[in-house]
Amino acid sequence: MAEGKGYSLSSLCQLGKISRSAYYKWLNHEDNPNDKLNKELAERIEAIHDKHPDMGYRRIRDSLEHDDNINVNDKRVLRICRKKKIRSNLKYRNNGCTKSAADPAYTAENILNREFNAGSSNEKWVTDVTEFKYGTSIDHIRKLYLSVILDLCDRRPVAYIINDHNDNKLVFDTFDDALVANPGAHPLLHSDRGYQYTSKVFHQKLVDAGMTQSMSRVAHCIDNGPMEGFWGILKREMYYGKKFHTREALVNAITEYMDYYTNKRPQRKLGVLTPMEYHQKLLLAA
């Protein structure tokens, strides 16, 4: 073919700095099983990336194991991602919205003390509120708030509430839903020192439920690190870089993501299981 275009094969090989034997070896090459697997992996990786552009190579590898029963190492997936120029589009911003109480009615010690691991479900819960915005122009921006309680053992969202107001009712309703979904649970509940969590009513709710209250120290966000991490994951994967013009669209996106995170998103720290799969595994083992 090269000679048909007026170039000799020898000249082209010399230009490409390869030998004629190397050229013929490439020309007659047949894919071995490893080559075929790499091609299949590349196709599947591209499909995963198209559906979840937020995924980095580690999460793509975990998705391959969890969803396709394909068990390969990180380095192999990384090589393919680099060859295909596949990169995560994640960006991080930390927009906290919890307002510390100016005159707290009740404060608790940091009993959790950054011990973020738990041996069983409903042993340790953490909670917080975060803010979202939606609207069609800068003059019509509205806010929406999400309150979540997270289990530190299985990383399962125990309960969540979406509301237009960041008030006591938002936090109280989240707590009440958690009790209904987990009857008889008596975990340690950790939060920051937001005014909802330092209110007498909220403290009494914990006392009545037989729970111990723990709070982050002032200006120590890492004391509630798992919640901060959860907000970062949620917003990077379903919120940042997107425009939500209506409340309905934003609520639907949050609701769908919470279901995805709980039931479809495997986590390596959970043995490449989803939070709900890990939770069910613990229940069966009990």
DRENPA-3360 file (N, C-alpha, C; in nm, 2 decimals, always signed):
BEGIN
1 = MAEGKGYS = +0.08/-0.12/+0.00/+0.00/+0.00/+0.00/+0.09/+0.12/+0.00 ~ +0.19/+0.12/+0.08/+0.28/+0.24/+0.09/+0.35/+0.26/-0.04 ~ +0.40/+0.14/-0.10/+0.47/+0.15/-0.23/+0.37/+0.20/-0.34 ~ +0.24/+0.17/-0.33/+0.14/+0.21/-0.43/+0.12/+0.36/-0.42 ~ +0.16/+0.43/-0.31/+0.15/+0.57/-0.30/+0.28/+0.64/-0.33 ~ +0.37/+0.57/-0.38/+0.50/+0.63/-0.43/+0.61/+0.63/-0.32 ~ +0.58/+0.56/-0.21/+0.69/+0.55/-0.10/+0.73/+0.41/-0.09 ~ +0.86/+0.39/-0.08/+0.91/+0.25/-0.06/+0.89/+0.22/+0.09;
9 = LSSLCQLG = +0.87/+0.08/+0.11/+0.86/+0.04/+0.25/+0.99/+0.06/+0.33 ~ +1.10/+0.05/+0.26/+1.23/+0.07/+0.33/+1.24/+0.22/+0.38 ~ +1.19/+0.31/+0.29/+1.20/+0.45/+0.33/+1.11/+0.48/+0.45 ~ +0.99/+0.43/+0.44/+0.90/+0.45/+0.55/+0.95/+0.39/+0.68 ~ +1.00/+0.27/+0.68/+1.06/+0.21/+0.80/+1.17/+0.29/+0.85 ~ +1.25/+0.34/+0.76/+1.37/+0.43/+0.81/+1.32/+0.56/+0.87 ~ +1.21/+0.62/+0.81/+1.15/+0.74/+0.87/+1.09/+0.71/+1.00 ~ +1.03/+0.60/+1.02/+0.96/+0.56/+1.15/+1.06/+0.50/+1.25;
17 = KISRSAYY = +1.18/+0.48/+1.20/+1.29/+0.43/+1.29/+1.25/+0.29/+1.34 ~ +1.20/+0.21/+1.25/+1.17/+0.07/+1.28/+1.23/-0.02/+1.18 ~ +1.25/-0.15/+1.21/+1.30/-0.24/+1.11/+1.19/-0.30/+1.03 ~ +1.22/-0.35/+0.91/+1.12/-0.42/+0.83/+1.06/-0.54/+0.90 ~ +1.14/-0.61/+0.97/+1.09/-0.73/+1.04/+0.99/-0.69/+1.15 ~ +1.01/-0.57/+1.22/+0.92/-0.52/+1.32/+0.78/-0.48/+1.25 ~ +0.80/-0.42/+1.13/+0.68/-0.39/+1.05/+0.59/-0.51/+1.02 ~ +0.66/-0.61/+0.97/+0.59/-0.73/+0.93/+0.53/-0.81/+1.05;
25 = KWLNHEDN = +0.60/-0.80/+1.16/+0.55/-0.86/+1.28/+0.42/-0.79/+1.32 ~ +0.42/-0.66/+1.31/+0.30/-0.58/+1.35/+0.18/-0.61/+1.25 ~ +0.22/-0.62/+1.12/+0.12/-0.64/+1.01/+0.05/-0.78/+1.03 ~ +0.13/-0.88/+1.07/+0.07/-1.01/+1.08/+0.03/-1.05/+1.22 ~ +0.03/-0.95/+1.31/+0.00/-0.98/+1.45/-0.15/-1.02/+1.47 ~ -0.17/-1.12/+1.55/-0.31/-1.16/+1.59/-0.32/-1.14/+1.74 ~ -0.44/-1.09/+1.77/-0.46/-1.06/+1.92/-0.46/-1.19/+2.00 ~ -0.38/-1.18/+2.11/-0.39/-1.29/+2.20/-0.50/-1.27/+2.31;
33 = PNDKLNKE = -0.52/-1.36/+2.39/-0.63/-1.35/+2.49/-0.62/-1.22/+2.58 ~ -0.50/-1.18/+2.61/-0.48/-1.06/+2.68/-0.52/-0.93/+2.61 ~ -0.48/-0.93/+2.48/-0.52/-0.82/+2.39/-0.67/-0.81/+2.38 ~ -0.73/-0.92/+2.36/-0.88/-0.93/+2.35/-0.95/-0.88/+2.48 ~ -0.89/-0.92/+2.59/-0.95/-0.87/+2.72/-0.93/-0.72/+2.73 ~ -0.82/-0.67/+2.69/-0.80/-0.52/+2.70/-0.90/-0.45/+2.61 ~ -0.93/-0.50/+2.50/-1.02/-0.43/+2.41/-1.16/-0.44/+2.47 ~ -1.20/-0.55/+2.53/-1.33/-0.56/+2.59/-1.34/-0.47/+2.71;
41 = LAERIEAI = -1.23/-0.46/+2.79/-1.23/-0.37/+2.90/-1.24/-0.23/+2.86 ~ -1.17/-0.19/+2.75/-1.17/-0.05/+2.70/-1.31/-0.02/+2.66 ~ -1.38/-0.11/+2.59/-1.52/-0.08/+2.55/-1.61/-0.06/+2.67 ~ -1.60/-0.15/+2.77/-1.68/-0.14/+2.89/-1.64/-0.01/+2.97 ~ -1.52/+0.02/+2.98/-1.47/+0.14/+3.06/-1.53/+0.27/+2.99 ~ -1.52/+0.27/+2.86/-1.58/+0.39/+2.79/-1.73/+0.40/+2.82 ~ -1.80/+0.29/+2.82/-1.94/+0.29/+2.85/-1.97/+0.34/+2.99 ~ -1.89/+0.29/+3.08/-1.91/+0.34/+3.22/-1.88/+0.49/+3.23;
49 = HDKHPDMG = -1.77/+0.53/+3.17/-1.74/+0.67/+3.17/-1.85/+0.76/+3.11 ~ -1.90/+0.72/+3.00/-2.01/+0.79/+2.94/-2.13/+0.81/+3.03 ~ -2.16/+0.71/+3.11/-2.27/+0.71/+3.20/-2.24/+0.79/+3.33 ~ -2.12/+0.77/+3.37/-2.07/+0.83/+3.50/-1.94/+0.90/+3.48 ~ -1.94/+1.02/+3.42/-1.81/+1.09/+3.39/-1.74/+1.13/+3.52 ~ -1.81/+1.13/+3.63/-1.75/+1.16/+3.76/-1.65/+1.05/+3.81 ~ -1.66/+0.93/+3.76/-1.58/+0.82/+3.81/-1.44/+0.83/+3.77 ~ -1.35/+0.81/+3.87/-1.21/+0.80/+3.84/-1.18/+0.65/+3.82;
57 = YRRIRDSL = -1.05/+0.62/+3.79/-1.02/+0.48/+3.75/-1.04/+0.38/+3.86 ~ -1.03/+0.42/+3.99/-1.05/+0.33/+4.10/-1.20/+0.29/+4.11 ~ -1.29/+0.39/+4.09/-1.43/+0.36/+4.10/-1.48/+0.28/+3.97 ~ -1.41/+0.31/+3.86/-1.44/+0.23/+3.74/-1.40/+0.08/+3.76 ~ -1.29/+0.06/+3.82/-1.25/-0.08/+3.85/-1.34/-0.15/+3.94 ~ -1.39/-0.07/+4.05/-1.48/-0.13/+4.14/-1.62/-0.16/+4.07 ~ -1.66/-0.07/+3.98/-1.78/-0.10/+3.91/-1.77/-0.22/+3.82 ~ -1.66/-0.24/+3.76/-1.63/-0.36/+3.67/-1.65/-0.49/+3.76;
65 = EHDDNINV = -1.60/-0.48/+3.88/-1.61/-0.60/+3.97/-1.75/-0.62/+4.02 ~ -1.81/-0.51/+4.06/-1.95/-0.52/+4.12/-2.06/-0.55/+4.02 ~ -2.05/-0.48/+3.90/-2.16/-0.49/+3.80/-2.14/-0.60/+3.70 ~ -2.01/-0.62/+3.66/-1.98/-0.71/+3.55/-1.90/-0.84/+3.59 ~ -1.87/-0.85/+3.72/-1.79/-0.96/+3.77/-1.66/-0.97/+3.70 ~ -1.60/-0.86/+3.66/-1.47/-0.85/+3.60/-1.37/-0.80/+3.71 ~ -1.27/-0.89/+3.74/-1.18/-0.86/+3.85/-1.04/-0.83/+3.79 ~ -1.01/-0.71/+3.78/-0.87/-0.67/+3.73/-0.82/-0.56/+3.83;
73 = NDKRVLRI = -0.69/-0.54/+3.82/-0.63/-0.45/+3.92/-0.64/-0.30/+3.87 ~ -0.61/-0.21/+3.96/-0.62/-0.07/+3.94/-0.53/-0.02/+3.82 ~ -0.40/-0.08/+3.82/-0.31/-0.04/+3.72/-0.35/-0.06/+3.58 ~ -0.42/-0.17/+3.56/-0.46/-0.21/+3.43/-0.57/-0.11/+3.38 ~ -0.66/-0.08/+3.47/-0.77/+0.01/+3.44/-0.71/+0.15/+3.41 ~ -0.61/+0.19/+3.49/-0.55/+0.32/+3.48/-0.48/+0.33/+3.34 ~ -0.41/+0.22/+3.30/-0.34/+0.23/+3.17/-0.44/+0.25/+3.06 ~ -0.55/+0.17/+3.06/-0.66/+0.19/+2.96/-0.72/+0.32/+2.96;
81 = CRKKKIRS = -0.74/+0.38/+3.08/-0.80/+0.51/+3.09/-0.71/+0.62/+3.03 ~ -0.58/+0.60/+3.05/-0.48/+0.70/+3.00/-0.48/+0.69/+2.85 ~ -0.48/+0.56/+2.80/-0.47/+0.54/+2.65/-0.60/+0.60/+2.58 ~ -0.71/+0.59/+2.65/-0.84/+0.64/+2.59/-0.87/+0.78/+2.63 ~ -0.77/+0.84/+2.71/-0.79/+0.98/+2.76/-0.92/+1.00/+2.84 ~ -0.94/+0.90/+2.92/-1.06/+0.90/+3.01/-1.02/+0.96/+3.15 ~ -1.08/+1.07/+3.19/-1.05/+1.13/+3.32/-1.17/+1.17/+3.39 ~ -1.17/+1.16/+3.52/-1.29/+1.21/+3.60/-1.30/+1.36/+3.58;
89 = NLKYRNNG = -1.43/+1.40/+3.58/-1.46/+1.55/+3.57/-1.49/+1.61/+3.71 ~ -1.45/+1.54/+3.81/-1.48/+1.59/+3.95/-1.41/+1.71/+3.98 ~ -1.48/+1.81/+4.05/-1.42/+1.93/+4.10/-1.48/+1.94/+4.24 ~ -1.40/+2.00/+4.33/-1.45/+2.00/+4.47/-1.46/+2.15/+4.52 ~ -1.57/+2.17/+4.58/-1.59/+2.30/+4.65/-1.66/+2.26/+4.78 ~ -1.63/+2.34/+4.89/-1.69/+2.31/+5.02/-1.78/+2.43/+5.05 ~ -1.90/+2.41/+5.03/-2.00/+2.52/+5.06/-2.09/+2.48/+5.18 ~ -2.03/+2.49/+5.30/-2.11/+2.45/+5.42/-2.22/+2.55/+5.44;
97 = CTKSAADP = -2.33/+2.51/+5.51/-2.44/+2.60/+5.53/-2.48/+2.60/+5.67 ~ -2.43/+2.51/+5.76/-2.47/+2.50/+5.89/-2.43/+2.62/+5.97 ~ -2.53/+2.68/+6.04/-2.50/+2.80/+6.12/-2.48/+2.77/+6.26 ~ -2.36/+2.80/+6.32/-2.34/+2.77/+6.46/-2.43/+2.85/+6.55 ~ -2.47/+2.79/+6.66/-2.56/+2.86/+6.75/-2.48/+2.97/+6.82 ~ -2.54/+3.09/+6.82/-2.48/+3.21/+6.89/-2.49/+3.19/+7.04 ~ -2.60/+3.13/+7.09/-2.62/+3.11/+7.23/-2.68/+2.97/+7.25 ~ -2.60/+2.86/+7.24/-2.65/+2.73/+7.24/-2.72/+2.69/+7.37;
105 = AYTAENIL = -2.83/+2.63/+7.36/-2.90/+2.58/+7.49/-2.84/+2.46/+7.54 ~ -2.78/+2.38/+7.46/-2.71/+2.25/+7.51/-2.59/+2.22/+7.42 ~ -2.48/+2.19/+7.47/-2.37/+2.14/+7.40/-2.32/+2.01/+7.45 ~ -2.26/+1.93/+7.37/-2.20/+1.80/+7.41/-2.06/+1.79/+7.38 ~ -1.99/+1.70/+7.45/-1.85/+1.68/+7.42/-1.83/+1.61/+7.29 ~ -1.71/+1.61/+7.24/-1.68/+1.54/+7.12/-1.65/+1.39/+7.15 ~ -1.75/+1.32/+7.19/-1.74/+1.18/+7.23/-1.69/+1.09/+7.11 ~ -1.74/+1.12/+6.99/-1.69/+1.04/+6.88/-1.54/+1.05/+6.86;
113 = NREFNAGS = -1.48/+1.16/+6.88/-1.34/+1.18/+6.88/-1.27/+1.13/+6.76 ~ -1.33/+1.15/+6.64/-1.28/+1.11/+6.51/-1.26/+0.96/+6.50 ~ -1.33/+0.88/+6.58/-1.33/+0.73/+6.57/-1.45/+0.70/+6.47 ~ -1.41/+0.71/+6.34/-1.51/+0.70/+6.24/-1.55/+0.56/+6.19 ~ -1.49/+0.46/+6.25/-1.53/+0.32/+6.22/-1.62/+0.27/+6.33 ~ -1.71/+0.18/+6.28/-1.80/+0.11/+6.37/-1.81/-0.04/+6.34 ~ -1.83/-0.12/+6.44/-1.83/-0.26/+6.42/-1.97/-0.32/+6.38 ~ -2.07/-0.24/+6.40/-2.21/-0.29/+6.36/-2.30/-0.17/+6.32;
121 = SNEKWVTD = -2.40/-0.20/+6.25/-2.50/-0.09/+6.21/-2.56/-0.03/+6.33 ~ -2.60/+0.09/+6.32/-2.67/+0.16/+6.43/-2.59/+0.17/+6.56 ~ -2.46/+0.17/+6.54/-2.37/+0.20/+6.66/-2.33/+0.34/+6.66 ~ -2.30/+0.40/+6.55/-2.26/+0.54/+6.54/-2.33/+0.61/+6.42 ~ -2.40/+0.72/+6.44/-2.46/+0.80/+6.34/-2.39/+0.93/+6.33 ~ -2.38/+0.99/+6.21/-2.34/+1.13/+6.20/-2.44/+1.20/+6.12 ~ -2.45/+1.33/+6.14/-2.56/+1.41/+6.07/-2.52/+1.55/+6.04 ~ -2.58/+1.61/+5.94/-2.55/+1.75/+5.90/-2.65/+1.79/+5.80;
129 = VTEFKYGT = -2.65/+1.92/+5.76/-2.74/+1.98/+5.66/-2.65/+2.05/+5.56 ~ -2.69/+2.04/+5.43/-2.62/+2.11/+5.33/-2.71/+2.19/+5.24 ~ -2.66/+2.28/+5.16/-2.74/+2.37/+5.08/-2.72/+2.35/+4.93 ~ -2.83/+2.36/+4.85/-2.83/+2.36/+4.71/-2.90/+2.49/+4.66 ~ -2.87/+2.53/+4.53/-2.93/+2.64/+4.47/-2.99/+2.60/+4.33 ~ -3.10/+2.67/+4.30/-3.16/+2.64/+4.17/-3.23/+2.77/+4.12 ~ -3.26/+2.78/+3.99/-3.32/+2.90/+3.94/-3.28/+2.93/+3.80 ~ -3.35/+3.02/+3.73/-3.32/+3.05/+3.59/-3.23/+3.17/+3.57;
137 = SIDHIRKL = -3.21/+3.25/+3.67/-3.12/+3.37/+3.66/-3.07/+3.41/+3.80 ~ -2.98/+3.50/+3.80/-2.92/+3.54/+3.93/-3.02/+3.61/+4.01 ~ -3.13/+3.67/+3.95/-3.23/+3.74/+4.03/-3.34/+3.64/+4.08 ~ -3.33/+3.52/+4.04/-3.44/+3.42/+4.08/-3.37/+3.30/+4.13 ~ -3.27/+3.31/+4.21/-3.20/+3.20/+4.27/-3.28/+3.16/+4.40 ~ -3.31/+3.03/+4.41/-3.37/+2.98/+4.53/-3.28/+2.88/+4.60 ~ -3.31/+2.85/+4.72/-3.22/+2.75/+4.80/-3.31/+2.63/+4.84 ~ -3.24/+2.52/+4.85/-3.30/+2.40/+4.89/-3.20/+2.33/+4.99;
145 = YLSVILDL = -3.25/+2.27/+5.09/-3.17/+2.21/+5.20/-3.19/+2.06/+5.21 ~ -3.08/+1.99/+5.23/-3.08/+1.85/+5.25/-3.02/+1.81/+5.39 ~ -3.10/+1.74/+5.47/-3.05/+1.69/+5.60/-3.04/+1.54/+5.59 ~ -2.92/+1.49/+5.63/-2.90/+1.35/+5.62/-2.84/+1.29/+5.75 ~ -2.88/+1.17/+5.79/-2.81/+1.10/+5.90/-2.75/+0.98/+5.83 ~ -2.62/+0.96/+5.86/-2.53/+0.86/+5.80/-2.48/+0.76/+5.90 ~ -2.49/+0.63/+5.87/-2.44/+0.53/+5.96/-2.29/+0.51/+5.93 ~ -2.21/+0.51/+6.03/-2.06/+0.50/+6.01/-2.02/+0.36/+5.98;
153 = CDRRPVAY = -2.10/+0.26/+6.01/-2.06/+0.12/+5.98/-2.08/+0.08/+5.83 ~ -2.20/+0.10/+5.78/-2.23/+0.06/+5.65/-2.24/+0.18/+5.55 ~ -2.21/+0.30/+5.60/-2.22/+0.43/+5.53/-2.35/+0.44/+5.46 ~ -2.45/+0.39/+5.52/-2.59/+0.39/+5.47/-2.66/+0.52/+5.52 ~ -2.72/+0.60/+5.42/-2.80/+0.71/+5.47/-2.92/+0.65/+5.55 ~ -2.92/+0.67/+5.67/-3.03/+0.62/+5.76/-3.16/+0.69/+5.73 ~ -3.15/+0.82/+5.71/-3.27/+0.90/+5.68/-3.23/+1.03/+5.61 ~ -3.32/+1.09/+5.53/-3.29/+1.22/+5.48/-3.42/+1.29/+5.45;
161 = IINDHNDN = -3.41/+1.43/+5.46/-3.52/+1.51/+5.43/-3.48/+1.63/+5.34 ~ -3.56/+1.66/+5.25/-3.53/+1.78/+5.16/-3.64/+1.89/+5.19 ~ -3.59/+2.01/+5.21/-3.69/+2.11/+5.25/-3.64/+2.25/+5.20 ~ -3.73/+2.34/+5.20/-3.70/+2.48/+5.15/-3.63/+2.56/+5.26 ~ -3.64/+2.52/+5.38/-3.59/+2.60/+5.50/-3.49/+2.52/+5.58 ~ -3.38/+2.58/+5.62/-3.29/+2.52/+5.71/-3.32/+2.56/+5.85 ~ -3.42/+2.48/+5.90/-3.47/+2.51/+6.03/-3.48/+2.39/+6.12 ~ -3.53/+2.41/+6.24/-3.54/+2.30/+6.34/-3.62/+2.18/+6.28;
169 = KLVFDTFD = -3.73/+2.21/+6.22/-3.82/+2.11/+6.16/-3.75/+2.02/+6.07 ~ -3.66/+2.07/+5.98/-3.58/+1.99/+5.89/-3.50/+1.88/+5.97 ~ -3.43/+1.93/+6.07/-3.35/+1.83/+6.15/-3.43/+1.74/+6.23 ~ -3.54/+1.79/+6.29/-3.62/+1.71/+6.38/-3.69/+1.60/+6.29 ~ -3.74/+1.63/+6.17/-3.81/+1.54/+6.09/-3.71/+1.43/+6.04 ~ -3.59/+1.47/+6.01/-3.49/+1.37/+5.97/-3.46/+1.27/+6.08 ~ -3.45/+1.32/+6.20/-3.43/+1.23/+6.32/-3.55/+1.14/+6.34 ~ -3.67/+1.19/+6.33/-3.79/+1.11/+6.35/-3.80/+1.00/+6.25;
177 = DALVANPG = -3.77/+1.03/+6.12/-3.77/+0.93/+6.02/-3.66/+0.82/+6.04 ~ -3.55/+0.86/+6.10/-3.45/+0.76/+6.13/-3.49/+0.67/+6.24 ~ -3.57/+0.72/+6.33/-3.62/+0.63/+6.44/-3.72/+0.53/+6.38 ~ -3.81/+0.58/+6.30/-3.91/+0.49/+6.24/-3.85/+0.38/+6.15 ~ -3.74/+0.42/+6.08/-3.67/+0.32/+5.99/-3.59/+0.22/+6.07 ~ -3.55/+0.26/+6.19/-3.46/+0.18/+6.27/-3.51/+0.17/+6.41 ~ -3.62/+0.10/+6.43/-3.68/+0.09/+6.57/-3.58/+0.02/+6.66 ~ -3.57/+0.07/+6.78/-3.48/+0.01/+6.88/-3.34/+0.05/+6.87;
185 = AHPLLHSD = -3.30/+0.13/+6.78/-3.16/+0.17/+6.76/-3.13/+0.27/+6.87 ~ -3.01/+0.26/+6.93/-2.96/+0.35/+7.03/-2.81/+0.39/+7.00 ~ -2.79/+0.45/+6.89/-2.65/+0.49/+6.85/-2.60/+0.61/+6.92 ~ -2.47/+0.63/+6.91/-2.41/+0.76/+6.94/-2.44/+0.85/+6.82 ~ -2.50/+0.97/+6.84/-2.53/+1.06/+6.73/-2.44/+1.18/+6.74 ~ -2.36/+1.20/+6.63/-2.26/+1.31/+6.63/-2.30/+1.41/+6.52 ~ -2.29/+1.54/+6.56/-2.32/+1.65/+6.47/-2.22/+1.77/+6.50 ~ -2.23/+1.87/+6.42/-2.16/+1.99/+6.45/-2.24/+2.07/+6.56;
193 = RGYQYTSK = -2.21/+2.20/+6.58/-2.28/+2.28/+6.68/-2.38/+2.37/+6.62 ~ -2.44/+2.33/+6.51/-2.55/+2.41/+6.45/-2.66/+2.43/+6.55 ~ -2.73/+2.54/+6.53/-2.83/+2.58/+6.63/-2.94/+2.47/+6.64 ~ -2.97/+2.39/+6.54/-3.07/+2.29/+6.55/-3.03/+2.18/+6.65 ~ -2.90/+2.15/+6.64/-2.85/+2.03/+6.72/-2.82/+2.07/+6.86 ~ -2.81/+2.20/+6.89/-2.78/+2.25/+7.03/-2.91/+2.29/+7.10 ~ -3.03/+2.27/+7.03/-3.15/+2.31/+7.09/-3.19/+2.21/+7.20 ~ -3.27/+2.26/+7.30/-3.31/+2.17/+7.41/-3.40/+2.06/+7.35;
201 = VFHQKLVD = -3.49/+2.10/+7.25/-3.58/+2.00/+7.20/-3.51/+1.88/+7.13 ~ -3.41/+1.91/+7.06/-3.33/+1.81/+6.99/-3.26/+1.72/+7.09 ~ -3.20/+1.78/+7.19/-3.13/+1.70/+7.29/-3.23/+1.61/+7.36 ~ -3.35/+1.66/+7.39/-3.45/+1.58/+7.46/-3.50/+1.46/+7.37 ~ -3.50/+1.49/+7.24/-3.54/+1.38/+7.15/-3.43/+1.26/+7.16 ~ -3.31/+1.30/+7.17/-3.20/+1.20/+7.19/-3.22/+1.12/+7.32 ~ -3.24/+1.20/+7.42/-3.26/+1.14/+7.56/-3.37/+1.04/+7.56 ~ -3.49/+1.08/+7.50/-3.60/+1.00/+7.49/-3.58/+0.87/+7.41;
209 = AGMTQSMS = -3.49/+0.88/+7.31/-3.46/+0.76/+7.23/-3.35/+0.68/+7.28 ~ -3.29/+0.72/+7.40/-3.19/+0.64/+7.46/-3.05/+0.65/+7.39 ~ -3.03/+0.77/+7.32/-2.91/+0.79/+7.25/-2.81/+0.88/+7.32 ~ -2.69/+0.87/+7.28/-2.58/+0.96/+7.34/-2.55/+1.07/+7.23 ~ -2.54/+1.19/+7.28/-2.51/+1.30/+7.18/-2.36/+1.34/+7.19 ~ -2.31/+1.36/+7.07/-2.17/+1.40/+7.05/-2.17/+1.52/+6.96 ~ -2.07/+1.61/+6.98/-2.06/+1.73/+6.89/-1.92/+1.76/+6.85 ~ -1.90/+1.81/+6.73/-1.77/+1.86/+6.69/-1.73/+1.98/+6.78;
217 = RVAHCIDN = -1.60/+1.99/+6.79/-1.54/+2.11/+6.86/-1.56/+2.23/+6.76 ~ -1.56/+2.35/+6.82/-1.57/+2.47/+6.74/-1.45/+2.48/+6.64 ~ -1.49/+2.51/+6.52/-1.39/+2.54/+6.41/-1.31/+2.41/+6.38 ~ -1.37/+2.29/+6.40/-1.30/+2.17/+6.37/-1.39/+2.08/+6.28 ~ -1.40/+2.12/+6.15/-1.49/+2.05/+6.06/-1.45/+1.90/+6.05 ~ -1.32/+1.87/+6.06/-1.28/+1.73/+6.04/-1.34/+1.64/+6.15 ~ -1.39/+1.70/+6.26/-1.45/+1.62/+6.37/-1.58/+1.55/+6.31 ~ -1.63/+1.60/+6.21/-1.75/+1.54/+6.14/-1.71/+1.50/+6.00;
225 = GPMEGFWG = -1.59/+1.45/+5.98/-1.53/+1.42/+5.85/-1.61/+1.34/+5.76 ~ -1.67/+1.23/+5.81/-1.76/+1.15/+5.72/-1.87/+1.22/+5.65 ~ -1.93/+1.31/+5.72/-2.04/+1.39/+5.66/-1.99/+1.49/+5.56 ~ -1.87/+1.55/+5.59/-1.81/+1.64/+5.50/-1.77/+1.57/+5.37 ~ -1.72/+1.45/+5.39/-1.68/+1.37/+5.27/-1.81/+1.33/+5.19 ~ -1.92/+1.29/+5.26/-2.04/+1.26/+5.19/-2.09/+1.37/+5.11 ~ -2.09/+1.49/+5.16/-2.14/+1.61/+5.09/-2.05/+1.63/+4.97 ~ -1.92/+1.61/+4.98/-1.83/+1.63/+4.87/-1.86/+1.54/+4.76;
233 = ILKREMYY = -1.88/+1.41/+4.79/-1.91/+1.31/+4.69/-2.04/+1.34/+4.62 ~ -2.15/+1.37/+4.70/-2.28/+1.39/+4.64/-2.28/+1.51/+4.55 ~ -2.22/+1.62/+4.59/-2.22/+1.74/+4.51/-2.13/+1.73/+4.38 ~ -2.02/+1.66/+4.40/-1.93/+1.65/+4.28/-2.00/+1.56/+4.17 ~ -2.07/+1.46/+4.22/-2.13/+1.36/+4.13/-2.26/+1.40/+4.07 ~ -2.34/+1.48/+4.14/-2.47/+1.51/+4.09/-2.51/+1.66/+4.08 ~ -2.42/+1.75/+4.13/-2.46/+1.89/+4.14/-2.37/+1.98/+4.07 ~ -2.24/+1.98/+4.10/-2.15/+2.07/+4.04/-2.14/+2.06/+3.89;
241 = GKKFHTRE = -2.13/+2.17/+3.82/-2.13/+2.17/+3.68/-2.26/+2.15/+3.61 ~ -2.37/+2.15/+3.69/-2.50/+2.13/+3.63/-2.59/+2.25/+3.67 ~ -2.69/+2.28/+3.59/-2.78/+2.38/+3.61/-2.92/+2.32/+3.64 ~ -2.98/+2.37/+3.75/-3.11/+2.32/+3.79/-3.20/+2.44/+3.78 ~ -3.30/+2.45/+3.69/-3.38/+2.57/+3.67/-3.51/+2.56/+3.76 ~ -3.55/+2.44/+3.80/-3.67/+2.43/+3.88/-3.64/+2.35/+4.01 ~ -3.73/+2.37/+4.11/-3.72/+2.30/+4.23/-3.74/+2.15/+4.21 ~ -3.84/+2.12/+4.12/-3.87/+1.98/+4.09/-3.75/+1.90/+4.03;
249 = ALVNAITE = -3.68/+1.97/+3.94/-3.56/+1.90/+3.88/-3.45/+1.88/+3.98 ~ -3.43/+1.97/+4.07/-3.33/+1.95/+4.17/-3.37/+1.85/+4.27 ~ -3.49/+1.85/+4.32/-3.54/+1.74/+4.41/-3.53/+1.61/+4.35 ~ -3.57/+1.59/+4.22/-3.56/+1.46/+4.16/-3.41/+1.42/+4.15 ~ -3.32/+1.51/+4.12/-3.18/+1.47/+4.11/-3.12/+1.43/+4.24 ~ -3.16/+1.50/+4.35/-3.11/+1.46/+4.48/-3.17/+1.32/+4.52 ~ -3.30/+1.30/+4.50/-3.37/+1.18/+4.53/-3.31/+1.06/+4.46 ~ -3.29/+1.08/+4.33/-3.23/+0.97/+4.24/-3.09/+0.94/+4.29;
257 = YMDYYTNK = -3.01/+1.05/+4.32/-2.87/+1.02/+4.37/-2.87/+0.95/+4.50 ~ -2.96/+0.98/+4.59/-2.96/+0.91/+4.72/-2.99/+0.77/+4.70 ~ -3.08/+0.73/+4.61/-3.11/+0.59/+4.58/-2.99/+0.53/+4.52 ~ -2.92/+0.60/+4.42/-2.80/+0.54/+4.36/-2.69/+0.52/+4.46 ~ -2.67/+0.62/+4.55/-2.56/+0.60/+4.64/-2.59/+0.48/+4.74 ~ -2.71/+0.47/+4.78/-2.75/+0.36/+4.88/-2.75/+0.23/+4.82 ~ -2.80/+0.21/+4.69/-2.83/+0.08/+4.64/-2.74/+0.04/+4.52 ~ -2.67/+0.13/+4.46/-2.60/+0.10/+4.33/-2.46/+0.14/+4.33;
265 = RPQRKLGV = -2.41/+0.22/+4.42/-2.27/+0.27/+4.42/-2.18/+0.19/+4.51 ~ -2.10/+0.09/+4.46/-2.02/+0.01/+4.55/-1.90/+0.10/+4.60 ~ -1.86/+0.06/+4.72/-1.75/+0.13/+4.79/-1.64/+0.03/+4.83 ~ -1.52/+0.06/+4.80/-1.41/-0.03/+4.82/-1.40/-0.06/+4.97 ~ -1.42/+0.04/+5.05/-1.41/+0.02/+5.20/-1.52/-0.08/+5.25 ~ -1.62/-0.10/+5.17/-1.72/-0.20/+5.21/-1.71/-0.33/+5.14 ~ -1.59/-0.35/+5.09/-1.56/-0.48/+5.01/-1.63/-0.48/+4.88 ~ -1.63/-0.36/+4.81/-1.69/-0.34/+4.68/-1.84/-0.38/+4.68;
273 = LTPMEYHQ = -1.91/-0.34/+4.79/-2.05/-0.36/+4.80/-2.11/-0.22/+4.82 ~ -2.24/-0.21/+4.79/-2.31/-0.09/+4.81/-2.34/-0.08/+4.96 ~ -2.37/+0.04/+5.01/-2.41/+0.05/+5.15/-2.52/-0.04/+5.19 ~ -2.63/-0.05/+5.11/-2.74/-0.14/+5.14/-2.70/-0.29/+5.14 ~ -2.62/-0.33/+5.04/-2.57/-0.46/+5.03/-2.49/-0.50/+5.15 ~ -2.40/-0.41/+5.20/-2.32/-0.43/+5.32/-2.41/-0.44/+5.44 ~ -2.51/-0.35/+5.45/-2.60/-0.36/+5.56/-2.68/-0.49/+5.57 ~ -2.72/-0.54/+5.45/-2.79/-0.67/+5.45/-2.70/-0.78/+5.49;
281 = KLLLAA = -2.57/-0.77/+5.45/-2.47/-0.87/+5.48/-2.45/-0.88/+5.63 ~ -2.45/-0.76/+5.70/-2.43/-0.76/+5.84/-2.56/-0.82/+5.91 ~ -2.67/-0.79/+5.86/-2.80/-0.85/+5.92/-2.80/-1.00/+5.91 ~ -2.75/-1.05/+5.79/-2.75/-1.20/+5.78/-2.65/-1.26/+5.87 ~ -2.54/-1.19/+5.90/-2.43/-1.25/+5.98/-2.47/-1.24/+6.13 ~ -2.56/-1.15/+6.16/-2.60/-1.13/+6.31/-2.67/-1.25/+6.37;
% end
